[in-house]
């Protein structure tokens, strides 16, 4: 199904995040997710991988790291129990 939301211009923050080295990006996301309030709300590794694979095949993934529908950083949001795919018309996970 086609995305009913028109794609916007590329987000500069997304481009910066995409240009960031993998090591630096992982350091920042791990630091964020290691906060106490997030640690108890992480999904399993299997669920993280399942969600990531869906996002990586989605045309709403911008710059390889950001969801165009919520501007969330996908590598972070896929790890949180409280998050779900915000795609209009029905989330993919
Ligand atoms: S969260 Fe949903 S809409 Fe966003 S990139 Fe992932 S699969 Fe696509």
Boltz pocket constraint, residues with backbone or C-beta under 6 A from the ligand:
constraints:
  - pocket:
      binder: B
      contacts: [[A, 51], [A, 54], [A, 55], [A, 56], [A, 58], [A, 59], [A, 60], [A, 61], [A, 66], [A, 67], [A, 68], [A, 69], [A, 74], [A, 84], [A, 85], [A, 86], [A, 87], [A, 91], [A, 92], [A, 93]]
      max_distance: 6.0
